[in-house]
Amino acid sequence: MAYDYKCTPDLPDTAPTEENVEIPQEEPYWGKLIQITDQGQNMRVLTAECYRIGRAPTCELPVTENDVGLELCTKISKIHCRLYRDMFEDQHLVFLEDLSLNGTYVNNKKVGKNERILLNHTAEISLAAPSFKMYLYVDNNNNNQNDWLDDSLVSKFCILKHLGSGAFGDVRLVLDQQTYRRHAMKKISKDDVPECKIYNEVQILKRLNYPFIVNVENVFDTPKAVFITLEYMPGGSLLSRIKNLRKIPEPECKLIFYQLLLGVQYLHEEGITHRDLKPENVLVNTQGTGDYIIVKITDFGLSKVIDSKTELKSICGTMRYMAPEILARYAPTYSNKVDIWSLGVMLFYCLSGEHPFVGDKNELTNKIIEGKYEMTRSGWHLISKYAKQLVKKVLVIDPLKRLSISTILLHPWLKDERITQRIDDIVGIIEDARKNNVN
């Protein structure tokens, strides 16, 4: 059968090339508001920074009789509420502010006139009465972060970002949805960590109250995990600061080291040995502190309370900061002077930007056990003789000959009236912040 070319449809002379095809670009949006009234459903894509909801025709999201019916429409204010974005920790959060006389409700909870509430993914918004659900809010940036939280905490906290991981847990920055204060929240899974170890850390944290120790705010014990909210230190870890600066200027090192000494001295007086002191477990704050840098010790997952019935004998910690007596097993037990060795390694690293002990596992172990390290000219030629002397007196293999904290505090490098005055100032700043709940 012959093909009838006359029946083929008319075609353009040439097909457009990819260059000529205009693909419509979708405008970026941060959320969607879905109307869920009985009168029907429609959706508004949210792209502007602020949307007013109310009877006034000038509102970006006007509410009419067609939307809610005549009876309810009379109960809605001209400007009933507004949705807007605000910046927190380099990301936008979405808030609803209630401007009405008859009330705006989010998930059946009244917001309150001139009050605001954080809007989470899938929040239900009711106007004038909690039973009248007007909108469903869908967050375009939702990435199921709330799956990290227990269901009982989703309405209390909003996750802002990941901060890091500790010895036995994951840490995230959260926002309290009532106070709008930021906290570091540590999650310890009961599937990953024996409950006895979890409660060991919790009990240690609860008993600590000192300016240079991270303060515990609350503990939430849920069926699958324990969540610990801690004060937030916005400067990150000491490790990040060292890496950003390559090495820390000596005056700042002195101020940091003095605070760490006082923090560890307090722990030891409380009968607690940290056993994992390292820059990652020292948090920094420089915001709202003037020219001061504040540091606090955190992560007590490997810490132990020592009394007449307990001993330190486990091989634990982070290799580069572990004391020789832990690795060499000179004796079946060791003392809290392992923390002082770790402080010495940290001081070496802060001053020079170099680790005193490097190499693969076997080489690293041998160097630590033998106390072999070098102060290279490139890292140490501008460091004072007293700072070098102190490092050498702390990194001593024999723990009995290693300086105690009280002796270190009397060393010429730290006998500095300017530093002690600055420490007093820092304590005042910390106490004022706690009184005012500054976060």
C-alpha positions in Angstrom: 0.0 0.0 0.0 1.4 3.4 -1.0 1.9 6.0 1.7 -0.3 9.1 1.2 2.1 12.0 2.1 -0.8 14.4 1.5 -2.4 13.2 4.8 0.6 14.2 7.0 0.1 17.3 9.2 1.7 20.6 8.3 5.1 21.0 10.0 7.4 24.1 10.3 10.2 24.4 7.9 12.8 23.9 10.6 12.7 22.5 14.1 13.8 25.0 16.8 17.3 24.3 18.3 17.8 24.1 22.0 19.2 27.6 22.0 15.9 28.9 20.7 13.6 27.1 23.2 12.6 29.3 26.1 12.2 27.2 29.2 10.1 29.0 31.8 12.0 29.5 35.0 10.1 28.8 38.2 10.4 31.6 40.7 12.1 30.4 43.9 9.7 30.0 46.8 10.1 29.2 50.5 6.8 27.6 51.2 3.2 27.0 50.2 -0.1 27.9 51.9 -2.9 25.5 51.1 -6.4 26.5 51.8 -8.3 23.6 53.5 -11.8 25.1 54.1 -15.0 23.4 53.2 -15.5 26.0 50.4 -12.7 24.3 48.5 -8.9 24.1 48.3 -6.4 26.3 46.6 -2.7 26.8 47.0 -0.6 30.0 47.2 3.1 29.7 46.5 5.0 32.0 49.0 7.9 34.0 47.4 7.7 37.4 49.1 9.2 38.1 52.6 5.8 38.9 54.2 2.2 38.1 53.7 -0.8 39.7 55.5 -4.0 37.7 56.0 -7.3 39.4 56.6 -10.5 40.9 55.3 -8.8 44.0 53.9 -8.5 43.9 50.1 -5.0 45.3 50.5 -3.8 42.1 52.2 -1.6 39.9 50.2 -3.8 37.0 51.2 -7.4 38.5 51.4 -10.1 36.4 53.1 -13.6 36.7 51.5 -17.1 35.4 52.1 -16.5 33.0 49.3 -13.6 31.5 51.2 -15.1 31.2 54.7 -18.8 32.1 54.5 -20.5 35.3 55.8 -20.8 34.4 59.5 -17.1 33.6 60.0 -15.9 36.4 57.7 -17.4 39.0 60.1 -15.2 37.6 62.9 -12.0 38.0 60.9 -10.0 41.2 61.4 -9.1 43.5 58.6 -5.5 42.4 59.1 -5.8 39.2 61.1 -2.2 37.9 61.0 0.9 37.9 59.0 3.4 35.3 57.8 7.0 36.5 57.4 10.6 35.2 57.3 13.4 36.1 59.8 17.0 35.1 59.7 18.5 32.8 62.4 21.9 31.2 62.1 22.3 31.9 58.4 19.0 30.4 57.5 15.4 31.7 57.2 12.7 30.7 59.7 9.0 31.3 59.1 6.9 33.0 61.7 3.2 33.8 62.1 2.3 37.0 64.1 -1.3 37.3 65.4 -2.8 40.8 64.9 -6.4 39.9 65.5 -9.1 40.5 68.1 -10.7 37.0 67.8 -7.5 35.0 67.7 -5.2 33.1 65.4 -4.4 29.4 66.2 -1.6 27.2 65.0 -2.2 23.5 65.6 -5.1 24.4 67.9 -2.9 26.6 70.1 -3.8 30.3 70.4 -0.9 32.6 69.4 -2.1 35.7 71.2 -2.4 39.3 70.0 0.9 40.8 68.9 2.6 37.5 69.7 4.4 35.3 67.2 5.0 31.6 66.8 7.4 29.6 64.7 5.7 27.8 61.8 6.9 24.3 61.2 6.3 22.1 58.2 2.6 21.0 58.0 1.4 23.5 60.6 -2.4 24.0 60.5 -3.6 27.7 60.8 -7.0 28.5 62.2 -8.7 31.9 62.1 -11.1 33.2 64.8 -11.7 29.7 66.3 -9.4 26.7 66.7 -12.0 24.5 65.0 -11.9 26.5 61.8 -8.8 25.3 60.0 -8.1 27.7 57.2 -4.6 26.9 55.9 -2.0 24.2 55.9 1.6 25.5 55.8 4.1 23.5 53.7 7.8 24.4 54.2 9.7 24.1 50.9 13.0 23.7 52.9 11.7 20.9 55.0 14.2 18.0 54.9 12.7 15.8 57.5 15.0 17.2 60.2 12.3 16.8 62.7 12.6 13.0 62.2 15.8 13.4 64.4 13.6 14.6 67.3 11.3 12.5 69.3 7.7 13.2 68.6 7.2 14.7 72.0 9.9 17.4 71.2 8.8 18.4 67.7 6.4 21.0 69.0 8.9 22.4 71.5 12.1 22.7 69.3 13.0 23.5 65.8 16.3 22.2 64.4 18.5 24.9 62.8 21.6 23.0 61.8 24.0 20.2 62.6 26.8 21.2 65.0 28.9 18.0 65.3 29.2 14.6 66.9 30.5 13.7 70.4 31.9 10.5 71.9 28.4 9.0 72.1 26.0 11.3 70.4 25.0 13.7 67.7 24.7 17.4 68.4 22.4 20.0 66.6 21.5 23.6 67.1 17.8 23.9 68.0 15.5 26.8 68.7 13.1 26.8 71.6 9.7 27.6 70.0 8.5 29.4 73.1 11.5 31.5 74.3 13.3 31.6 70.9 16.5 30.8 72.7 19.1 28.7 70.9 20.4 25.5 72.5 22.9 22.8 71.5 20.9 19.6 71.7 22.7 16.3 72.1 21.0 13.1 71.1 22.2 9.8 72.6 20.5 6.8 71.0 19.7 3.9 73.4 20.3 1.5 70.6 23.9 2.7 70.2 25.0 3.4 73.8 24.3 1.3 76.9 21.9 3.2 79.1 24.3 3.0 82.1 26.8 5.1 80.0 24.1 7.6 79.0 23.0 8.2 82.5 26.6 8.4 83.7 27.0 11.5 81.3 23.7 12.9 82.4 24.5 12.6 86.1 27.9 14.3 85.6 26.4 17.1 83.6 23.7 17.7 86.2 26.1 18.2 89.0 28.4 20.6 87.2 28.0 24.4 87.6 31.0 26.4 86.7 31.8 29.3 84.3 34.2 27.3 82.1 32.0 24.2 81.8 29.1 24.0 79.3 25.9 24.4 81.3 23.2 21.7 80.9 19.7 23.3 80.4 17.4 20.2 80.4 17.3 16.5 79.8 14.5 14.7 78.0 14.4 10.9 78.5 12.4 9.3 75.6 11.9 5.6 74.8 14.5 5.5 72.1 17.0 8.2 73.1 18.0 10.8 75.6 18.1 14.4 74.5 20.2 16.9 76.4 19.9 20.6 75.8 23.1 22.6 76.6 23.9 26.3 76.4 24.9 27.3 72.9 28.4 28.6 72.2 28.1 30.4 68.8 31.9 30.5 68.1 32.1 26.7 67.4 35.0 24.6 68.6 38.5 25.5 69.5 39.7 23.2 66.7 37.9 25.3 64.1 39.5 28.4 65.5 43.0 26.9 65.4 42.4 25.8 61.8 41.1 29.2 60.8 43.9 31.1 62.3 46.6 28.4 61.6 47.8 29.0 65.2 46.5 31.1 68.0 48.4 34.3 69.1 50.2 33.7 72.4 48.2 36.2 74.4 45.0 34.6 73.3 46.5 31.1 74.0 47.3 32.2 77.6 43.7 33.4 78.1 42.3 30.2 76.7 44.6 27.9 78.6 43.9 29.7 81.9 40.2 29.1 81.5 40.8 25.5 80.6 43.0 25.0 83.7 40.3 26.4 86.0 37.7 24.2 84.3 39.7 21.1 84.7 40.7 22.0 88.3 37.0 22.3 89.1 36.3 18.9 87.6 39.1 17.3 89.6 37.9 18.9 92.8 34.5 17.3 92.0 36.1 13.9 91.6 35.6 13.9 87.8 38.3 13.0 85.2 37.3 14.1 81.7 39.5 11.6 79.7 38.8 13.2 76.3 40.1 16.7 76.5 40.8 18.0 72.9 40.1 21.1 70.9 36.9 19.5 69.5 35.6 19.3 73.0 36.3 22.9 73.9 33.6 25.4 72.7 34.2 29.1 71.9 32.2 32.2 72.3 33.3 35.7 71.1 29.8 37.2 70.5 28.8 40.0 72.9 32.1 39.5 74.9 34.0 42.6 73.9 37.6 41.7 73.1 37.4 38.5 75.2 37.3 34.9 74.1 35.3 32.6 76.3 35.9 28.9 76.2 34.0 26.0 77.9 34.7 22.3 78.2 32.0 20.0 76.9 31.3 16.3 76.0 31.5 14.2 79.1 30.8 10.9 77.4 34.1 9.3 78.5 34.3 11.1 81.9 34.3 9.2 85.1 33.6 10.0 88.7 36.3 8.7 91.0 35.6 7.6 94.6 36.9 5.0 96.9 35.1 2.3 95.0 36.1 3.2 91.4 39.4 3.3 89.5 40.6 4.7 86.1 41.8 1.8 84.0 40.0 1.8 80.6 42.0 2.7 77.5 39.9 5.5 76.1 40.1 9.0 74.6 41.5 10.4 71.4 44.9 9.0 70.5 46.8 12.2 69.8 45.8 13.6 73.3 46.1 10.4 75.3 48.6 10.3 78.1 51.6 7.8 78.0 50.4 5.9 81.1 47.1 5.0 79.4 48.9 3.5 76.3 52.0 2.0 78.0 50.0 0.5 80.9 52.8 1.2 83.4 50.3 0.3 86.1 46.8 -1.2 86.1 45.3 2.1 86.9 46.0 5.8 86.2 45.1 9.2 87.8 43.4 12.4 86.7 46.8 13.6 85.6 45.9 12.2 82.2 43.8 15.4 81.8 46.8 17.5 82.4 48.8 15.7 79.7 45.9 16.4 77.3 46.0 20.1 78.3 49.7 20.2 77.4 49.1 18.7 74.0 46.4 21.2 73.4 48.6 24.1 74.5 51.4 22.9 72.1 48.9 22.8 69.2 47.4 26.2 70.0 50.7 27.9 70.2 52.4 26.4 67.2 49.6 25.2 65.0 51.4 21.8 64.9 50.6 18.5 66.7 53.4 17.3 69.0 52.8 13.7 68.1 52.1 12.5 64.6 52.3 9.3 62.6 50.4 6.1 62.0 48.9 4.2 64.9 52.1 2.3 66.0 54.4 5.3 65.4 52.1 7.6 67.2 51.8 5.3 70.2 55.6 4.9 70.5 56.1 8.7 70.2 53.6 9.3 73.0 54.9 6.6 75.3 58.5 7.9 74.8 57.4 11.6 75.0 59.2 12.4 71.7 58.3 15.6 70.1 60.0 18.6 68.4 59.5 22.3 68.6 60.3 23.2 65.0 61.8 26.6 64.3 58.9 27.5 61.9 56.3 27.0 64.6 58.1 28.1 67.7 60.6 30.9 66.9 58.3 33.7 68.0 57.0 31.9 71.1 58.2 33.2 74.5 60.7 31.1 76.6 58.2 30.8 79.4 55.5 29.3 77.2 58.0 26.8 75.8 59.2 26.0 79.3 55.6 25.3 80.5 54.8 23.0 77.6 57.9 21.0 78.4 57.0 20.7 82.1 53.5 19.5 81.4 54.4 17.0 78.7 56.4 14.8 81.1 56.0 11.0 80.8 56.0 10.2 84.5 52.7 11.4 85.9 54.2 11.8 89.3 56.6 14.4 87.9 54.1 16.1 85.7 53.0 19.5 87.0 49.7 19.7 88.9 47.2 22.3 88.0 47.8 24.4 91.1 51.6 24.4 90.2 50.9 25.3 86.6 48.8 28.3 87.7 51.8 29.6 89.6 54.1 29.3 86.5 55.7 32.6 85.4 53.9 32.4 82.0 50.6 32.6 83.8 51.6 35.0 86.6 50.2 37.9 84.7 47.9 40.4 86.3 46.4 41.4 83.0 45.3 37.8 82.4 43.8 37.3 85.9 41.9 40.6 85.5 40.6 39.4 82.2 39.5 36.1 83.7 37.6 38.1 86.4 35.9 40.1 83.6 35.0 37.0 81.7 33.4 35.4 84.8 31.3 38.5 85.2 30.2 38.4 81.5 29.2 34.7 81.9 27.3 35.4 85.1 25.4 38.4 83.6 24.5 36.3 80.5 23.1 33.5 82.7 21.1 36.0 84.8 19.6 37.5 81.6 19.2 34.2 79.8 21.3 35.5 76.9 22.0 32.9 74.3 
